[in-house]
Each structure stands twice: as C-alpha cells, then as structure tokens.
Amino acid sequence: MKRIRSEKGAALVEAAIVMPMILLISVGIFEFGRAYQTSQVLTNAAREGARLAVLEGPTDADVRSRVNKYLTDGGLTSLADGNILVNRNTALTGSSTASTVTVNYPFQFMMLNPIVRLVVPTDSQTGAPITLTAATLMRNE
C-alpha cells in the first residue's frame, strides 16, 4: 500500500506547536525562582530593620537606611520611604510592645509576559508587575 500524503514538514509543525509551551515552562521556572530569591532578600531585610527598630536609640530613618542597605547588598534596588513601614508601638499581650517593619517591593517579571503572549496572544495580566511584601514583628527591649 502506498502513502498518498507526504509527511515532509510534519516535525517542523509539531515543533512550532510545542516550542512555545516548552519555552513558557522554562522561563516560568526561571522567573518564579527570581521572585522567590527576591522574597528571601525582602524577608531578611525586614528582619534586619526590625532588629534595629527594637532598640531605643535608632530612628525610623536609621531603620529604613538599614533595610535599603540590605536590599542593595542583596542585588535589589533601594526603596522610597513609603515602601518601608516602621511601627514601634504594636501592642502585645500584657504590657509589652513590639516593633513591626514591613517592606513592599515592586517585582517586575523580565521575560514571562512576552513568552505568555506567544502562547496566549490576548493575555495581558500574566507577567504583570506584582508587589512582594515581607513583614517582621519583634518585641521591644
């Protein structure tokens, strides 16, 4: 029995269909790894700020400066004062108080949005910037 249709180019068509999905998975792993690493730096920066905030001498500006230094040492950009919130009068049980340092960081995906548009051309939300938040509460000394 002889085949009527030629299968030339079938592999090329299959690759054109599968390649955007493989690229999306690969880039997604990379981008979410970056987001997780950024989240870890934010968490540690908030801890460093809270360690300083529980002491009596340093001001809120000193706390923000320490957080920004940790962010830049971790490879991130420094933040404006509005993105680093310091609250020194959080009530705890009994008569003790605590200090809270909250860091809000705008995270931008580098490659996810263009790759998603290869798979779903009408999607504009996936890969949009997100705000990562880390907060630390420590008892005042």
Sequence and secondary structure as in RCSB ss.txt:
>XXXX:A:sequence
MKRIRSEKGAALVEAAIVMPMILLISVGIFEFGRAYQTSQVLTNAAREGARLAVLEGPTDADVRSRVNKYLTDGG
LTSLADGNILVNRNTALTGSSTASTVTVNYPFQFMMLNPIVRLVVPTDSQTGAPITLTAATLMRNE
>XXXX:A:secstr
   SS  TTHHHHHHHHHHHHHHHHHHHHHHHHHHHHHHHHHHHHHHHHHHHHTSSS  HHHHHHHHHHHHHHTT
     GGGEEEEEEEE STT EEEEEEEEEEE  SSHHHHHHHH TT  STT  EEEEEEEEEE  
